[in-house]
């Protein structure tokens, strides 16, 4: 995950807080936001689109590693393994 400096986090967290306050959820809203950002703000080029997709893929990988895997481990401990 590309960790950003704390002063930058404060700025970016404003966007996250706005998403929370407007009840953005991962049932289409988030997909729309990410697509709209890409289609409106990313300068069209193979490299730019490739980099944007790479960011999305790395985010998914980090969610799996840091959030999903520990959750699954907890459920295995609670309910037993397969």
C-alpha positions as CSV (number, residue, x, y, z in Angstrom):
1,X,0.0,0.0,0.0
2,X,1.4,3.4,-0.9
3,X,1.6,5.0,2.5
4,X,1.2,8.8,2.3
5,X,2.7,11.4,4.6
6,X,0.6,12.4,7.6
7,X,0.0,16.0,6.3
8,X,-1.4,14.6,3.0
9,X,-3.6,12.1,4.9
10,X,-5.4,15.0,6.6
11,X,-6.3,16.4,3.2
12,X,-7.4,13.1,1.8
13,X,-9.3,12.1,4.9
14,X,-11.6,15.1,4.2
15,X,-12.7,13.2,1.0
16,X,-13.2,10.0,3.0
17,X,-15.3,11.8,5.6
18,X,-17.4,13.4,2.9
19,X,-18.0,9.9,1.5
20,X,-19.1,8.6,4.9
21,X,-21.4,11.6,5.5
22,X,-23.1,11.2,2.1
23,X,-23.4,7.4,2.8
24,X,-21.4,6.2,-0.1
25,X,-21.4,2.4,-0.1
26,X,-19.8,-0.3,-2.1
27,X,-23.0,-1.4,-3.9
28,X,-22.4,0.7,-7.0
29,X,-21.7,4.1,-5.5
30,X,-18.0,3.5,-5.1
31,X,-17.8,1.9,-8.5
32,X,-19.4,5.0,-10.0
33,X,-17.1,7.4,-8.2
34,X,-14.0,5.5,-9.2
35,X,-15.1,5.2,-12.8
36,X,-16.3,8.8,-13.0
37,X,-13.0,10.0,-11.6
38,X,-11.1,8.0,-14.1
39,X,-13.2,9.0,-17.1
40,X,-13.3,12.7,-16.2
41,X,-9.9,13.3,-14.6
42,X,-7.3,10.8,-15.8
43,X,-5.6,12.0,-19.0
44,X,-6.3,9.4,-21.7
45,X,-3.2,7.3,-22.3
46,X,-2.4,3.6,-22.0
47,X,0.1,4.3,-19.2
48,X,-2.2,6.6,-17.2
49,X,-5.1,4.0,-17.4
50,X,-2.6,1.2,-16.5
51,X,-1.4,3.1,-13.5
52,X,-4.9,3.9,-12.3
53,X,-5.9,0.2,-12.7
54,X,-2.7,-0.7,-10.8
55,X,-3.8,1.5,-7.9
56,X,-7.2,-0.2,-7.8
57,X,-5.6,-3.6,-7.9
58,X,-3.2,-2.8,-5.1
59,X,-6.0,-1.4,-3.0
60,X,-7.9,-4.7,-3.4
61,X,-4.8,-6.7,-2.5
62,X,-4.2,-4.6,0.7
63,X,-7.9,-5.0,1.7
64,X,-7.5,-8.8,1.3
65,X,-4.2,-8.8,3.3
66,X,-5.0,-6.4,6.1
67,X,-8.8,-6.7,6.5
68,X,-10.2,-9.9,5.0
69,X,-7.5,-12.4,6.0
70,X,-7.6,-11.5,9.7
71,X,-11.4,-11.6,9.6
72,X,-11.3,-15.0,8.1
73,X,-8.8,-16.2,10.6
74,X,-11.1,-14.9,13.4
75,X,-14.0,-16.8,12.0
76,X,-11.9,-20.0,11.6
77,X,-11.0,-19.7,15.3
78,X,-14.6,-19.0,16.3
79,X,-16.3,-21.7,14.1
80,X,-13.5,-24.2,13.4
81,X,-11.8,-24.9,10.1
82,X,-13.3,-26.6,7.1
